[in-house]
Amino acid sequence: MRVLLRSTLKMARAWRIKQALRAIYATATTPEEVEPLLKRWRSWASRCRLEPFKRLGRTITKHLTGVLNGF
C-alpha cells in the first residue's frame, strides 16, 4: 500500500482517487457535509487525466441532487 501511495503510476493515482471517494461515502452523513467534499473530489477527478474518473465526476455532477439525497 505504501508503494502505491508514493507511486506516480496511473494505477496508483486511480487508487488514491478511488480511496478518497470511498472515504467521503464512509464518513459524510448529511448533504450539507458531503457537498463540499464531493465538489473537491470532482475537481480532482476532472484534472486527474484518467478518463474513467473524469467521466464519473461528470456523472456525479449531472446527478448531484440525487446523490445528495442519498445522504
Secondary structure, DSSP 4 states (H G I P E B T S, - for coil): -HHHHH--SHHHHHHHHHHHHHHHHHH--SHHHHHHHHHHHHHHHHHSS-HHHHHHHHHHHHTHHHHHHT-
